[in-house]
Amino acid sequence: MLTKYSVSFPVVLTVGIVGLAAAATYVKSKKADAGRLMVFGSVYMAMVVAMGAVSISAATVSVGAATLLFAVGGVMFPISDSILSAYSFGPDKHFGLNIGVHATYYLAQICIAWSLAFV
């Protein structure tokens, strides 16, 4: 039985795998080296991507303003954290990366907060 905010496991799995691969590819392309933190960072990124995948799945199962805003917020967090990883552990410290981290992070926060208004 589906509840109002159910998720689809195949969607979560597919989006999770694709999202994790995209995050890993982006961070690797920026030549980020987290050293001993790589294992912990990878586990953390997997959890953040899983949260994004669940939010997308909820939006596909129960389309509405709340789930769509939550999905946008859920997608912005892995993007923000990927940029943050490249900025923190990569050789280049471009100011644009710093702006990207903050813009995507605050967009995620705003979208998730706004989603509560439509529940």
C-alpha positions as CSV (number, residue, x, y, z in Angstrom):
1,M,0.0,0.0,0.0
2,L,1.4,3.4,-1.0
3,T,1.3,6.2,1.5
4,K,1.2,9.9,0.5
5,Y,4.9,10.1,0.4
6,S,6.1,6.7,-0.7
7,V,9.2,6.0,-2.7
8,S,10.0,3.6,-5.5
9,F,13.0,1.4,-4.7
10,P,14.1,1.0,-8.4
11,V,14.1,4.8,-8.8
12,V,16.1,5.2,-5.5
13,L,18.6,2.6,-6.6
14,T,19.0,3.9,-10.2
15,V,19.3,7.6,-9.2
16,G,21.6,6.7,-6.3
17,I,24.0,4.8,-8.5
18,V,24.0,7.5,-11.2
19,G,24.3,10.3,-8.6
20,L,27.2,8.6,-6.8
21,A,29.0,8.0,-10.1
22,A,28.5,11.6,-11.2
23,A,29.8,12.9,-7.9
24,A,32.8,10.6,-7.9
25,T,33.5,11.6,-11.6
26,Y,33.3,15.3,-10.8
27,V,35.5,15.1,-7.7
28,K,38.1,12.9,-9.6
29,S,38.1,15.3,-12.5
30,K,39.1,18.1,-10.2
31,K,42.0,16.0,-8.9
32,A,40.8,16.1,-5.3
33,D,42.8,14.1,-2.8
34,A,41.3,13.6,0.6
35,G,44.0,11.2,1.8
36,R,42.9,9.3,4.9
37,L,39.5,10.9,4.8
38,M,38.6,9.3,1.4
39,V,36.8,6.3,3.0
40,F,34.8,8.5,5.3
41,G,34.1,11.1,2.6
42,S,32.9,8.3,0.3
43,V,30.5,6.9,2.9
44,Y,29.2,10.5,3.6
45,M,28.7,11.2,-0.1
46,A,26.9,7.9,-0.5
47,M,24.5,8.9,2.3
48,V,23.9,12.4,0.8
49,V,23.3,11.0,-2.7
50,A,20.9,8.4,-1.1
51,M,18.9,11.3,0.4
52,G,18.8,13.0,-2.9
53,A,17.7,9.8,-4.6
54,V,14.9,9.3,-2.1
55,S,13.7,12.8,-2.6
56,I,13.6,12.3,-6.4
57,S,11.8,9.1,-5.9
58,A,9.2,10.7,-3.7
59,A,8.6,13.4,-6.3
60,T,8.1,10.7,-9.0
61,V,5.6,8.7,-6.9
62,S,3.7,11.6,-5.5
63,V,3.9,14.7,-7.7
64,G,3.2,17.9,-6.0
65,A,4.8,21.2,-4.9
66,A,6.1,19.8,-1.6
67,T,7.8,16.8,-3.2
68,L,9.1,18.7,-6.2
69,L,10.7,21.4,-3.9
70,F,12.1,18.7,-1.7
71,A,13.6,16.9,-4.8
72,V,15.3,20.1,-6.0
73,G,16.7,20.6,-2.5
74,G,17.7,16.9,-2.3
75,V,19.6,17.2,-5.6
76,M,21.3,20.4,-4.6
77,F,23.0,18.9,-1.5
78,P,25.1,16.3,-3.4
79,I,26.0,19.0,-6.0
80,S,27.0,21.3,-3.2
81,D,29.1,18.6,-1.4
82,S,30.8,17.6,-4.7
83,I,31.8,21.2,-5.3
84,L,32.9,21.5,-1.7
85,S,35.1,18.3,-2.0
86,A,36.7,19.6,-5.1
87,Y,37.3,23.0,-3.5
88,S,38.6,21.6,-0.1
89,F,40.7,18.7,-1.4
90,G,41.6,19.8,-4.9
91,P,44.6,21.8,-6.0
92,D,42.6,24.8,-7.4
93,K,41.0,27.2,-5.0
94,H,38.9,29.3,-7.4
95,F,36.5,31.8,-5.9
96,G,33.9,30.6,-8.3
97,L,33.9,27.2,-6.6
98,N,33.3,28.8,-3.2
99,I,30.3,30.7,-4.7
100,G,29.0,27.5,-6.2
101,V,29.2,25.7,-2.8
102,H,27.2,28.4,-1.1
103,A,24.7,29.0,-3.9
104,T,23.8,25.3,-4.1
105,Y,23.8,24.8,-0.4
106,Y,21.5,27.7,0.4
107,L,19.2,26.8,-2.6
108,A,18.9,23.3,-1.1
109,Q,18.1,24.7,2.3
110,I,15.5,27.1,0.9
111,C,13.8,24.5,-1.3
112,I,13.5,22.0,1.6
113,A,12.2,24.6,3.9
114,W,9.7,25.9,1.4
115,S,8.5,22.3,0.7
116,L,7.2,22.2,4.3
117,A,4.7,25.0,3.4
118,F,3.0,22.7,0.9
119,V,2.7,19.5,3.1
